[in-house]
Amino acid sequence: MIEESVESLSPLLAILCPAIASILIVLFGKWPNIREGWTMLASILQFLIIFSMVPIIVEGTIIKCTFFTAFPNVEFGFSIDAFGLIFAITSSFLWILVSSYSIGYMRSLHEHAQTRYYFCFAWAIFGAVGVALSGNLLTMFIFYEILTVSTYPLVAHDQTPEALFAGRKYLAYLLTSGVFFLAAVVLTYHFTGTTDFVNGGIPNLVSEASRMALMILFVLFLLGFMKPAWMPFHSCFCFSFSLFYNTTSKWWLKPQLLFL
């Protein structure tokens, strides 16, 4: 079944919202009202851009936005279907809720490094939405690692010895998982010559790879997606985010991590 697709700049505009906002947040860091105004404006604008793609997706059309060809048959870009759009809408809407709550929460507690917090938060949304809109495994890997790095300062925000230790542990786990993820992507490309997301799974993978290779690939992907904190690696994340919970917005911790 050939899926109908249409080229659009909407995914690019959506992903640029937090990227541009992060720059403005730093530039206006000395003026909290303007700084947080940019945060709210970018979050609302991103949500509206993503939501504007709903009518096209409802019609059964896939939205594509391609930037360049990284390898033969592997393009760096976005391909949005209904499932990806649901996650993108969820993430962008949560950015609005979390930002509005964080403004009062961070100010009332006179938290330090608030500019850094909003800057890293914007890049975390950049990574999360990028993952949701990704058109293939390579694009997903890049945004997944951006998400990992950008959330480290949020975990270690308090900068106490415990928080810094939790941040280092968190980063060690997720960067290691990124190595497994990259290995899985490379192996998938080796067997199939593509990493595109398509209905029914990546074509020719089962026929081209041996049973043993498929088992290895399954384990690599399992270790590569360690961020959901499945056992026995959950202890690292429970410890890390228990510290983060006490120092930053509760709204960020609960809904965002359930999504991510």
C-alpha positions in Angstrom: 0.0 0.0 0.0 1.5 3.3 -1.1 0.9 6.1 1.4 0.1 9.6 0.1 2.5 12.2 1.4 2.9 16.0 1.1 5.9 18.2 1.7 5.5 20.9 4.3 7.6 23.4 6.3 5.3 23.0 9.3 7.5 20.4 11.1 10.5 22.7 10.6 8.7 25.7 12.0 7.5 23.7 15.0 11.0 22.5 15.8 12.4 26.0 15.4 10.1 27.4 18.1 12.1 26.0 21.1 15.4 26.5 19.3 14.8 30.2 18.7 13.2 30.6 22.1 16.3 29.2 23.8 18.5 32.0 22.3 16.0 34.7 23.3 15.8 33.2 26.8 19.6 33.6 27.2 19.6 37.1 25.6 16.9 38.3 28.0 18.0 36.4 31.0 18.4 39.5 33.1 14.7 40.5 32.5 12.6 37.6 33.9 9.3 38.9 32.6 10.6 39.1 29.0 12.5 35.9 29.3 9.5 33.9 30.4 7.3 35.8 28.0 9.4 34.3 25.2 9.0 30.8 26.7 5.2 31.1 26.8 5.0 32.6 23.4 7.2 29.9 21.8 5.3 27.1 23.6 1.9 28.4 22.4 3.1 29.0 18.9 4.7 25.5 18.7 1.4 23.9 19.8 -0.6 25.8 17.3 1.8 24.9 14.4 1.7 21.2 15.3 -2.1 21.2 15.8 -2.5 22.8 12.4 -1.2 19.6 10.9 -4.2 17.6 12.2 -6.5 18.1 9.2 -3.9 16.8 6.8 -3.1 13.7 9.0 -6.8 13.0 9.5 -7.1 12.6 5.7 -4.6 9.8 5.9 -1.7 11.9 4.3 1.8 11.8 5.7 3.6 15.1 6.1 7.2 15.1 5.1 10.0 17.6 5.6 13.4 16.6 4.3 16.6 18.5 4.9 19.4 16.5 3.3 20.6 13.0 2.4 22.9 11.6 5.1 23.6 8.3 3.4 22.2 6.4 0.4 18.5 5.9 1.1 18.8 7.7 4.5 17.5 11.2 4.6 17.6 13.5 7.6 14.2 14.9 8.1 10.7 14.4 9.4 7.8 12.2 8.4 4.6 12.7 10.5 1.8 10.2 10.7 -1.0 10.1 13.2 0.9 8.3 16.0 3.8 10.7 15.8 1.5 13.7 15.7 -0.2 12.5 18.9 3.1 12.6 20.8 4.1 15.9 19.3 0.8 17.5 20.3 1.2 16.0 23.8 4.7 17.3 24.3 4.0 20.8 22.9 0.8 21.1 25.0 2.7 20.0 28.2 5.3 22.7 27.5 2.5 25.3 27.9 1.3 23.8 31.1 4.7 23.2 32.6 6.0 26.7 31.7 3.0 28.4 33.2 3.4 26.4 36.4 7.2 26.8 36.5 7.1 30.6 36.4 5.3 30.8 39.7 7.1 27.8 41.2 10.6 28.9 40.4 10.0 32.5 41.4 8.3 31.7 44.7 11.2 29.5 45.8 13.8 32.0 44.5 15.5 29.2 42.6 19.0 29.9 41.2 19.9 29.5 37.5 16.4 30.1 36.3 17.7 31.2 32.9 19.6 27.9 32.5 16.5 26.0 33.6 14.3 27.6 30.9 17.1 27.3 28.3 17.6 23.6 28.9 13.8 23.1 29.1 13.4 24.5 25.6 16.1 22.2 24.2 14.4 19.2 26.0 11.2 20.1 24.1 13.2 20.5 20.9 14.5 17.0 21.4 11.2 15.5 22.4 9.3 16.9 19.5 12.1 16.0 17.1 11.8 12.4 18.3 8.0 12.4 17.7 8.4 13.9 14.2 11.3 11.8 13.1 11.1 10.1 9.7 13.7 7.4 10.4 15.9 5.9 13.0 18.9 8.2 12.3 16.9 11.3 12.8 15.3 9.8 15.9 18.8 9.0 17.3 20.1 12.5 16.9 17.1 14.1 18.6 17.1 11.4 21.3 20.7 12.3 22.2 19.8 16.0 22.2 17.0 15.2 24.7 19.5 13.2 26.8 22.1 16.0 27.0 19.5 18.8 27.5 17.9 17.1 30.5 21.1 16.5 32.4 21.2 20.1 33.8 17.6 19.7 34.8 18.4 16.6 36.8 21.5 18.2 38.4 19.8 21.6 38.8 20.2 21.9 42.6 24.0 21.4 42.2 24.3 19.7 45.6 26.7 16.8 45.8 23.7 14.4 45.6 22.2 16.2 42.6 25.5 16.2 40.7 26.1 12.6 41.4 22.6 11.7 40.2 23.1 13.8 37.1 26.4 12.0 36.3 24.7 8.7 36.8 21.8 9.7 34.7 24.1 10.8 31.9 26.3 7.7 32.1 23.2 5.5 31.7 21.7 7.3 28.8 24.9 8.0 26.9 25.7 4.3 27.2 22.2 3.4 25.9 22.8 5.8 23.0 25.8 3.7 22.0 23.5 0.6 21.8 20.9 2.6 20.0 23.4 3.8 17.4 24.7 0.2 17.0 21.1 -1.0 16.3 20.6 1.8 13.7 23.8 0.9 11.9 23.0 -2.8 12.0 19.5 -2.1 10.6 20.9 -0.1 7.8 23.5 -2.8 7.1 20.8 -5.4 6.6 18.1 -3.3 4.8 19.8 -0.3 3.3 17.3 2.0 5.0 16.1 3.2 8.4 12.8 4.7 7.4 9.7 4.3 9.5 7.0 2.6 7.4 3.7 0.8 8.1 4.4 -2.9 8.8 8.0 -2.3 9.9 11.2 -1.7 8.0 11.0 -3.8 4.8 13.3 -6.8 4.2 14.6 -6.9 7.7 13.3 -10.3 8.5 14.3 -11.8 5.2 17.8 -10.2 5.1 18.9 -10.9 8.7 19.4 -14.3 10.3 17.6 -15.3 13.4 20.7 -14.7 15.5 21.2 -11.3 14.0 17.5 -10.4 14.7 17.9 -11.4 18.3 21.1 -9.3 18.7 19.2 -6.4 17.0 16.3 -6.8 19.5 18.7 -6.6 22.5 20.5 -3.6 21.0 17.2 -1.7 20.6 16.1 -2.7 24.1 19.3 -1.4 25.6 19.1 1.7 23.4 15.7 2.7 24.7 16.8 2.7 28.3 15.3 6.1 28.9 11.8 4.7 29.8 13.6 3.2 32.9 12.6 -0.4 32.6 14.0 -2.9 35.1 16.7 -3.3 36.2 17.8 0.2 35.2 14.9 2.0 36.8 16.9 2.6 40.1 19.1 5.2 38.4 16.2 7.2 37.2 14.2 6.9 40.4 17.1 8.3 42.3 17.9 11.0 39.8 14.4 12.3 39.4 13.6 12.1 43.1 16.2 14.8 43.5 14.9 16.7 40.5 11.4 16.5 41.9 12.5 18.4 45.0 14.2 21.2 43.2 12.2 22.0 40.1 8.7 21.9 38.7 6.6 18.9 39.7 4.6 19.5 36.5 7.7 18.9 34.4 8.6 15.7 36.2 5.3 13.8 36.1 3.7 14.4 32.7 6.9 15.0 30.7 8.7 11.9 31.9 5.7 9.7 31.3 5.7 10.9 27.8 9.4 10.8 27.2 
